[in-house]
Amino acid sequence: MESVWTLLSWGPDGWSDNIFNGVLVTIALAVATLPVGLAIGFLIALAKQSKEPSLRLAGNLYTTIFRGLPELLTLFLVFFGAQIALQKLVQLFNPTATVEVNAFVSGMIALGVVFSSYASEVFLSAFRAIPHGQYEGGYAVGLTKNQTMRLVVLPQLVRIALPGLANLWLILLKDTALVSAVGLNDILRETGVAARVTKHAFLFFGYAALIYLVLAIISSFGINAIERAVGRREASR
């Protein structure tokens, strides 16, 4: 019977090479999803506080849908639904063509829309926490609407929204495990393969739990450093 250290070793006799590749995939997916989710979430927050009723309605519908659906179901809808839609579209021009949707891109889109729906609420709360006088002060000194947003509002918005966004990042990091369901070789899928092959399920799933915990701890240190840097910059203004 193979020892624990042999199973977790590097090289042909162990599984750490595969699991490390899964760690890289997990981190890459989370990092690629973050800017997409932040950008969409910010735009949705702007729409939800717009004076245009149609924009407010669209923003509210977006957050209602993607906050209401389970993340795994959203992933399946994107992965399989997009594949079917693209297949039908391509076959209009080439009836024999086939289309395969990349699992990484599908995961990024699905996690991105879910992340953005929650991020929009964080941004919206931050917008509402900024006194209206800040906008009026920017206009009073001759700043345009865009300049007021960029120079006056956004620095305050980042500081207020940062704790909520930090929590969403940790949730996003854990939610990347869902992409194993569509075949992406992330941490959970690689440890799952190792567990099935070696019959040491507790060992490898426990190892996966430890990896996610370490990633969360490292993220927490990074978030704390960012919060301190933002606090120092605000104090020096």
C-alpha positions in Angstrom: 0.0 0.0 0.0 1.4 3.4 -1.0 2.3 5.8 1.8 0.7 9.3 2.1 4.0 10.9 1.3 4.3 8.9 -1.9 0.8 9.8 -3.0 1.4 13.5 -2.4 4.9 13.5 -3.8 6.1 15.1 -7.1 7.0 12.9 -10.1 5.5 9.8 -11.7 4.6 8.1 -8.3 2.7 11.1 -6.8 -0.1 13.4 -7.7 1.2 16.8 -6.6 2.2 17.7 -10.2 -1.4 17.4 -11.4 -2.8 19.1 -8.3 -0.4 22.0 -8.7 -1.6 22.4 -12.3 -5.1 22.5 -10.9 -4.1 25.2 -8.5 -2.7 27.3 -11.3 -6.0 26.8 -13.3 -8.1 27.8 -10.2 -6.0 31.0 -9.6 -6.0 31.9 -13.3 -9.8 31.5 -13.5 -10.4 33.6 -10.4 -8.0 36.4 -11.5 -9.5 36.4 -15.0 -13.0 36.6 -13.7 -12.4 39.4 -11.2 -12.0 42.4 -13.6 -14.9 41.1 -15.7 -17.2 40.9 -12.6 -16.0 44.3 -11.2 -16.5 46.1 -14.5 -20.0 44.7 -15.1 -20.9 45.2 -11.5 -19.9 48.8 -11.6 -21.9 49.4 -14.8 -25.0 47.7 -13.3 -24.7 49.9 -10.2 -24.6 53.0 -12.4 -27.7 51.7 -14.2 -29.6 51.0 -11.0 -29.1 54.6 -9.8 -29.7 56.1 -13.2 -32.5 58.6 -13.8 -33.6 56.6 -16.8 -36.3 54.1 -15.8 -35.4 51.5 -18.5 -31.8 51.4 -17.2 -32.9 51.0 -13.6 -35.3 48.2 -14.7 -32.6 46.4 -16.7 -30.1 46.6 -13.7 -32.7 45.3 -11.3 -33.7 42.5 -13.6 -30.0 41.5 -14.0 -29.3 41.3 -10.3 -32.6 39.6 -9.6 -31.9 36.8 -12.1 -28.2 36.1 -11.4 -28.5 36.4 -7.6 -31.6 34.2 -7.7 -30.1 31.3 -9.8 -27.8 28.8 -8.3 -24.2 29.3 -9.5 -24.0 25.7 -10.8 -27.1 26.2 -12.8 -25.8 29.4 -14.3 -22.6 27.6 -15.2 -24.6 24.8 -17.0 -26.8 27.4 -18.8 -23.7 29.2 -20.1 -21.7 26.1 -20.9 -24.4 24.1 -22.6 -26.7 26.9 -23.7 -24.0 28.9 -25.4 -22.8 25.8 -27.1 -26.2 25.1 -28.5 -26.8 28.7 -29.5 -23.4 29.0 -31.3 -24.0 25.6 -33.0 -27.3 26.8 -34.4 -25.8 30.1 -35.5 -22.8 28.5 -37.2 -25.0 25.9 -38.9 -26.9 28.6 -40.7 -23.7 29.1 -42.7 -22.2 25.6 -42.6 -24.7 22.8 -41.8 -21.9 20.3 -41.0 -19.9 22.5 -38.7 -19.6 21.7 -35.0 -18.8 24.1 -32.1 -17.3 23.4 -28.7 -17.4 25.9 -25.9 -14.2 26.3 -23.9 -14.8 25.3 -20.2 -12.5 28.0 -18.9 -14.3 30.8 -20.8 -17.7 29.4 -19.8 -16.6 29.3 -16.2 -15.3 32.9 -16.4 -18.5 34.1 -17.9 -20.8 32.3 -15.5 -18.8 33.2 -12.4 -18.4 36.7 -13.8 -22.1 37.4 -14.1 -22.8 36.0 -10.7 -20.0 38.0 -9.1 -21.1 41.1 -10.9 -24.7 40.8 -9.6 -23.4 40.9 -6.0 -20.7 43.4 -6.7 -23.3 45.8 -8.1 -25.0 45.8 -4.8 -21.8 46.6 -3.0 -21.0 49.4 -5.4 -24.6 50.7 -5.1 -24.3 50.9 -1.3 -21.0 52.7 -1.6 -22.5 55.2 -4.1 -25.3 55.9 -1.6 -22.9 56.3 1.2 -21.2 59.2 -0.6 -22.9 62.5 0.2 -24.4 64.3 -2.7 -22.5 67.4 -1.7 -19.3 65.7 -3.0 -20.7 65.8 -6.5 -21.9 69.3 -6.1 -18.5 70.4 -4.8 -16.8 68.9 -7.9 -19.1 70.7 -10.2 -18.6 73.9 -8.2 -14.9 74.0 -8.9 -15.4 73.5 -12.6 -15.0 69.7 -12.9 -17.1 67.9 -15.6 -19.3 65.0 -14.6 -16.7 62.5 -15.7 -13.9 64.3 -13.9 -16.0 64.5 -10.7 -16.6 60.8 -11.0 -13.0 59.9 -11.6 -11.3 62.4 -9.2 -13.8 62.9 -6.4 -16.2 60.0 -6.3 -14.2 56.9 -7.3 -11.4 57.2 -4.6 -14.1 57.3 -1.9 -16.1 54.6 -3.6 -13.1 52.2 -3.6 -12.5 52.8 0.1 -16.1 52.2 1.0 -16.7 49.2 -1.3 -13.4 47.4 -0.6 -14.4 45.3 2.4 -17.5 44.0 0.6 -15.6 43.3 -2.6 -12.9 41.5 -0.6 -15.5 39.1 0.8 -16.8 38.6 -2.7 -13.3 37.7 -3.9 -13.1 35.0 -1.3 -16.5 33.6 -2.4 -15.3 33.8 -6.0 -12.2 31.8 -5.2 -14.2 29.0 -3.6 -16.9 29.1 -6.4 -14.2 28.2 -9.0 -14.6 24.7 -7.7 -17.9 24.5 -9.6 -16.1 24.5 -13.0 -14.9 20.9 -12.3 -18.5 19.9 -13.2 -17.9 21.0 -16.9 -14.5 19.3 -17.2 -12.0 22.1 -16.3 -9.0 20.6 -14.5 -9.0 22.8 -11.4 -8.1 21.8 -7.9 -11.3 19.9 -7.2 -11.2 17.9 -10.4 -7.5 16.9 -10.1 -7.9 15.8 -6.5 -11.2 14.0 -7.4 -9.3 12.1 -10.1 -6.6 11.2 -7.6 -9.2 10.1 -5.0 -10.9 7.8 -7.5 -7.7 6.2 -8.8 -6.0 5.7 -5.5 -9.2 5.0 -3.4 -7.9 7.6 -0.8 -10.8 10.0 -1.0 -10.4 11.5 2.5 -6.7 12.2 1.9 -7.1 14.0 -1.4 -10.3 15.9 -0.6 -8.7 16.9 2.7 -5.6 18.1 0.7 -7.9 20.1 -1.6 -9.6 21.7 1.5 -6.1 22.7 2.8 -5.1 24.2 -0.5 -8.3 26.3 -0.6 -7.7 27.4 3.0 -4.2 28.5 2.2 -5.3 30.4 -0.8 -7.9 32.2 1.3 -5.3 33.0 4.0 -2.9 34.4 1.4 -5.8 36.4 -0.1 -6.7 37.8 3.3 -3.1 39.1 3.8 -3.2 40.7 0.3 -6.6 42.3 1.0 -5.4 43.7 4.4 -2.3 45.2 2.6 -4.6 46.8 0.0 -6.9 48.2 2.7 -3.9 49.7 4.6 -2.6 51.2 1.4 -5.9 52.8 0.5 -6.3 54.0 4.1 -2.8 55.7 4.0 -3.6 57.3 0.7 -6.9 58.7 2.0 -5.2 60.0 5.1 -2.6 61.8 3.0 -5.2 63.5 0.8 
